[in-house]
Amino acid sequence: MALTMNQKDLYRFERLVSKLIKPSENPMVCFIPTSGNFKLAAFSKDAILTMSVAKTGFVDPFSISAPTLKTLAVTKKDIDITFAPQGKTIHVQSGDEQRWVDCEKQVNTLPTQPKETAPHSKRILDVLHQTARCVDTNNIRAAINGICFRGETSQILGTSGVQLLVHEHFDFPFKQDVICPVSKIFGSKELQNIDTTEVRIGQVNEMVYFAVGEVEIWLRAIEGKFPKVAQLLTPAKNATHLTLHPTDAAFLLDKYETLPGKKEHESPVHIVLEDGVQMRAFDTPQKSGVTMKLTHSTFTGEPVNFAMNRLFLKNALQFGCLHIAIEPSGEAPVLCNGDNRIFVYMPLKHKEPEIEPDRMNVIAPSSQPTVTTKETAASVPKRRRGTAKSRTVAMPTGNTALLQSAEQIRQDLRNSLLQVNALIREVKAQRNKDKLIQNTMDSLRRLNLNIV
C-alpha cells in the first residue's frame, strides 16, 4: 500500500533540515509510522529533527538520503505526494509527475524524549536567535562556542570573549549548565510560523531537546564549562550612566550603514558625554567625520569619551539595551541593560583623530521625541465632544529661518560629499583590481601557458 502526504509538509521539513544539519554531514531521512500519524526524521551525528505529519495509507518504515529529499521537496504546492516502496527503489508521484528514487537500507529509530520539560513562550526562539549573534563559533574554547542554559540562575547566555548577552528569567528542568550548539533553525521562518504559542525545553542523556508544535529537535550538548560572568553584570560604583531615548536609538540605527569609518580597523565610533550626548564617527584618511547630537538622551556622572566597535553599538540598540553604564577610566566592560536582558562588551583603546570643526558634519534626530502609547495618553488631554482637531506648528521667522535653512543645506551637502567620496574610493579600488587582473593575464599569455 502507498503512503500519501501533503507536498507542502515535505517542503517545510526539507527547509528545516537544511537549517539544522549541514549537507556535508549527509543526514539520513527516515519515514517512520507512529500511532495515529507519521513522522519524518532526519539524523546526523550531532542533531536529530522530527516532524509529525498527517497521512493516508500505511507502509513499513523506509529512508532516503538528504540529496534525494531535496530533489523531491522542490515545491510547496498544496498537492498530494505518494510514496510506494518497491524493494530497493521507491515510486514517488507528485501531481502529474512521477519518478523512482533509491531506498536506503538502514532505518533509524526515534530518539528518547526527556521525562521532564519546561514550557516557554515562543519568544524564546527570538532569544536564541539573538544570542547566537554574540557567539564566536570558531573560538578555540569549545565551551563558549554555544549558547549556555544556566539552570541555577535561570539565564540564557552567549559570548564571543569580547561581547556577552544575557537573557534572564527562563526556568529549565535542570540546575546545571547545559551548552547548546548555535543553529540557524531557531531564526528560521519555518519554525517561527508553526501554529503554537509554546516551546518546551528539556535534556535527555547528552542531548538538548526542543519541542515546537509538531517539530522536535535534539542537539548534542557541548562539553566544557561556560565562564562565570556574574561579576560583569553589576556596574561600577563610580560609573557614568547613559540613558538612550528610543528616538535617538532609532536615529542611530537609521544612520548606521552610512557612518564614515566603517572599513577602518575595528570600525570605531565614539560616544561623548560632556555637554549633552553625542556620537562621532570619522573618516580618518579624508580627515572628516560626523557628529550626531542625541538631543533626547541624558547621562549622569562624570564626563566620558570612549570608543566602541560599531557592531556592538548596533547589537545593543537592536537588543533594546538602552541603559548604559560606563566606567570613566575606560578599562572595564561597558554594561547595557534592557528588558530582562544585559549586553556587555569591551570598549576600544582608540583616540579620536584630530579633525577641523568645519570638516565635521553635525546631524540630529527630529525635534519631537517618539513617546510610548502610555506616555502619549498621559500627556495629551482628552478633547471635548464636538471640538475639532487642531495642531499648531511653530515656524521660525526672519533671519533665524534663513540661517537654519542655510545650515541644513550645508549639512546635507557635507553628507552628500562624504558619500560621493566613499563611492569614488570604491570605484577606484575596483578599477585598480581589474587592471591588475588584466596585466596578470597578459603576462601569462606571453609565457605561452595556453590561458584564454
C-alpha positions, 0 to 999 in steps of 0.5 A, a space after each residue: 500500500 502507498 503512503 500519501 502526504 501533503 507536498 507542502 509538509 515535505 517542503 517545510 521539513 526539507 527547509 528545516 533540515 537544511 537549517 539544522 544539519 549541514 549537507 556535508 554531514 549527509 543526514 539520513 531521512 527516515 519515514 517512520 509510522 507512529 500511532 495515529 500519524 507519521 513522522 519524518 526524521 532526519 539524523 546526523 551525528 550531532 542533531 536529530 529533527 522530527 516532524 509529525 505529519 498527517 497521512 493516508 495509507 500505511 507502509 513499513 518504515 523506509 529512508 532516503 538520503 538528504 540529496 534525494 529529499 531535496 530533489 523531491 521537496 522542490 515545491 510547496 504546492 498544496 498537492 498530494 505526494 505518494 510514496 510506494 516502496 518497491 524493494 530497493 527503489 521507491 515510486 514517488 508521484 507528485 501531481 502529474 509527475 512521477 519518478 523512482 528514487 533509491 531506498 536506503 537500507 538502514 532505518 533509524 529509530 526515534 530518539 528518547 524524549 526527556 521525562 521532564 520539560 519546561 514550557 516557554 513562550 515562543 519568544 524564546 526562539 527570538 532569544 536564541 536567535 539573538 544570542 547566537 549573534 554574540 557567539 564566536 563559533 570558531 573560538 578555540 574554547 569549545 565551551 563558549 562556542 554555544 549558547 549556555 542554559 544556566 539552570 541555577 540562575 535561570 539565564 540564557 547566555 552567549 559570548 564571543 570573549 569580547 561581547 556577552 548577552 544575557 537573557 534572564 528569567 527562563 526556568 529549565 528542568 535542570 540546575 546545571 549548565 547545559 551548552 547548546 550548539 548555535 543553529 540557524 533553525 531557531 531564526 528560521 521562518 519555518 519554525 517561527 510560523 508553526 501554529 503554537 504559542 509554546 516551546 518546551 525545553 528539556 535534556 535527555 542523556 547528552 542531548 538538548 531537546 526542543 519541542 515546537 508544535 509538531 517539530 522536535 529537535 535534539 542537539 548534542 550538548 557541548 562539553 566544557 564549562 561556560 565562564 562565570 560572568 556574574 561579576 560583569 553584570 553589576 556596574 561600577 560604583 563610580 560609573 557614568 550612566 547613559 540613558 538612550 531615548 528610543 528616538 535617538 536609538 532609532 536615529 542611530 540605527 537609521 544612520 548606521 550603514 552610512 557612518 564614515 569609518 566603517 572599513 577602518 580597523 575595528 570600525 570605531 565610533 565614539 560616544 561623548 558625554 560632556 555637554 549633552 550626548 553625542 556620537 562621532 564617527 570619522 573618516 580618518 584618511 579624508 580627515 572628516 567625520 560626523 557628529 550626531 547630537 542625541 538631543 533626547 538622551 541624558 547621562 549622569 556622572 562624570 564626563 566620558 569619551 570612549 570608543 566602541 566597535 560599531 557592531 556592538 553599538 548596533 547589537 545593543 540598540 537592536 537588543 533594546 539595551 538602552 541603559 548604559 553604564 560606563 566606567 570613566 577610566 575606560 578599562 572595564 566592560 561597558 554594561 547595557 541593560 534592557 528588558 530582562 536582558 544585559 549586553 556587555 562588551 569591551 570598549 576600544 583603546 582608540 583616540 579620536 583623530 584630530 579633525 577641523 570643526 568645519 570638516 565635521 558634519 553635525 546631524 540630529 534626530 527630529 525635534 519631537 521625541 517618539 513617546 510610548 502609547 502610555 506616555 502619549 495618553 498621559 500627556 495629551 488631554 482628552 478633547 471635548 465632544 464636538 471640538 475639532 482637531 487642531 495642531 499648531 506648528 511653530 515656524 521660525 521667522 526672519 533671519 533665524 529661518 534663513 540661517 537654519 535653512 542655510 545650515 541644513 543645506 550645508 549639512 546635507 551637502 557635507 553628507 552628500 560629499 562624504 558619500 560621493 567620496 566613499 563611492 569614488 574610493 570604491 570605484 577606484 579600488 575596483 578599477 585598480 583590481 581589474 587592471 591588475 587582473 588584466 596585466 596578470 593575464 597578459 603576462 601569462 599569455 606571453 609565457 605561452 601557458 595556453 590561458 584564454 
